[in-house]
Amino acid sequence: MELMIPKIKREKFKLIRWSRRSGKKQELFHIYAISTIEQGIEILTGVPAGKRDESGRFTSGSVNSLAYAKLKKYAKISKED
C-alpha cells in the first residue's frame, strides 16, 4: 500500500508496526512526501507529469499531454452535438 502526504506534514506520520513474533518492525506503507500534484502523478503512474514549453505545449508522452489531448477530443465531440 502506498500513501501520499503533503511534504510539510510528514513528521506527524508514524505508520510502523512491530511484529509480535520476530520483534522486528514491519513497514506497512510506502510514504511519499510530495510538494506538488505533479510529483504525485509521477509517483502513481511512473510517467513524467510534463510541463508546458514556450509555445504552450506539454512534454510529449507526458500525463499532462495525454490528458490535454483527451480533453481536446471531448471538447470537439461536444461541439459537434
C-alpha positions in Angstrom: 0.0 0.0 0.0 1.2 3.5 -0.8 0.4 6.8 0.9 1.0 10.3 -0.3 1.1 13.2 2.2 2.0 16.8 1.9 5.7 17.2 2.5 5.1 19.7 5.3 3.1 17.1 7.4 5.4 14.1 7.1 6.8 14.4 10.6 3.3 13.6 12.1 3.0 10.2 10.5 4.3 7.0 12.1 3.0 4.0 10.2 5.2 1.3 11.5 4.1 -1.9 13.3 6.2 -4.2 15.4 5.9 -7.9 14.7 5.0 -9.9 17.8 6.7 -13.0 16.6 10.1 -11.6 15.5 10.2 -8.4 17.5 11.1 -6.5 14.3 9.4 -3.6 12.8 7.4 -4.1 9.6 6.7 -1.3 7.2 3.1 -1.3 6.3 3.1 1.6 3.8 5.4 3.4 1.4 5.1 7.0 2.4 5.8 9.6 -0.2 6.1 13.2 0.9 5.2 15.3 -2.1 5.3 19.1 -2.7 3.2 19.2 -5.9 0.4 17.3 -7.6 2.9 16.7 -10.5 5.2 14.8 -8.1 2.2 12.6 -7.1 1.2 12.0 -10.7 4.8 10.8 -11.4 4.9 8.5 -8.4 1.5 6.9 -9.1 1.9 6.5 -12.9 5.7 6.2 -13.4 5.3 8.7 -16.2 6.5 12.3 -16.1 3.7 14.7 -15.5 5.0 17.1 -18.1 5.5 20.8 -18.3 4.4 23.4 -20.8 7.1 24.7 -23.2 7.3 28.3 -24.6 4.6 27.5 -27.2 2.2 26.2 -24.5 2.5 22.5 -25.4 3.1 19.8 -22.8 6.1 17.5 -23.0 5.3 14.7 -25.5 4.2 11.5 -23.9 3.6 13.0 -20.5 0.5 12.6 -18.4 -0.5 16.2 -19.0 -0.1 16.0 -22.7 -2.2 12.8 -22.8 -4.9 14.4 -20.6 -4.9 17.6 -22.7 -5.3 15.6 -25.9 -8.2 13.7 -24.4 -9.9 16.9 -23.2 -9.5 18.5 -26.7 -11.1 15.4 -28.2 -14.1 15.6 -25.8 -14.5 19.4 -26.5 -14.6 18.7 -30.2 -17.2 16.0 -29.8 -19.4 18.2 -27.5 -19.3 21.0 -30.1 -20.4 18.6 -32.8 -23.5 17.6 -30.8 
